[in-house]
């Protein structure tokens, strides 16, 4: 294929990036790639520690997609081996390792969702257990000899725990080496990661040098701030927008981000053209309300298509702005004159993931019946034959309850 000029490729690649180490080597790799008509090999390693992805994960996946669109080849490494070690990056304590069964289940879910973003025709998926799992103890010792304890302590999370007299297990030092060994095995040209992965990426670069392999360029992407505007996006913080979210929820959650993040989200998690970003930035500053609706539409369209985004926008206008019950609200029949726990009703409707989540919503005033907030987590509902009530859970979920 014919590659774009190096400077045009760089403009796309540098969009939203925090750091490229070293950028001069990336330029040279791109020149060589174009001259030899040979695509670069772009590596992204992921440990399937959770089965669900959110827009925070999509930041680096979208960068990989940009490389694919430029004609380069992507290698997605599923950390079948490293997930069983547990990378402590960003953690204040040792992260518990996963079982082989948990890794397999999470990996398949991760792949299914990642393929919504990546071009599968230019994607190779591998599992690092295929090469790391066969290493003998002498191989591990030789690998460990490639670095020093002092070098490992330079990593932020290790140094903080060391200075706070918090335990660091010896096996945690092996994680960056295992990830780096992936780069030696693949002989990739570029490795992608979040800013919290910089140390690990640089270890891979060094191990390639030690093995007389042309060293990889390390490209770091920022960690996406969640909908709360303060912490990085995480399901643990309940500030996330899931890739697999229903269109209505995705649209509504996108509107909840702070105004000062509108441009950042456009830049990092949408496919708007780079040349459009200056105008978007101006609109976000002058007219954040409508700019945020543009953002919600762009994000929802990516994962649910044009019609899905239009439907989600109409649903939002109907339920939130006009406060109407949506036409597609599900109906649930309850046995007449028989008390039914509200927790069970919400569970049957799949309006929450657990009774614990439902109880939290009730305590926060997020559940109402006929526009009256429910305050009793143990409430039981009894409807007479033919009686109807409207249940609302959260901001966007409605159901019509009928006595029958």
Secondary structure, DSSP 8 states (H G I E B T S, - for coil): -----HHHHHHHHHTTEEEEETHHHHHHHHHHHHHHT---EEEEEE--SSS--BHHHHHHHHHHHHHHHTT-EEEEEE-TTGGGT---TT-SS------HHHHHHHHHHHHHHHTTTS-GGGEEEEETHHHHTT--HHHHHHHHTTS-HHHHHTSHHHHHHHHTT----HHHHHHHHHHHHHHHHHT-SEEEEEGGGHHHHHHHHHHHHHTT----EEEEE---B-TTSSSB--TTTT---BTT--HHHHHHHHTTS-GGGHHHHHHHHS---GGGHHHHHHHHHH-HHHHHHHHHHHHHHHHHHHHHHHHHHHHHIIIIIS----TT-EEEEE-TT--EEHHHHHHHTT-SS-HHHHHHHHHTT-EEETTEE---TT-EE---TT-EEEEEETTTEEEEEEE-
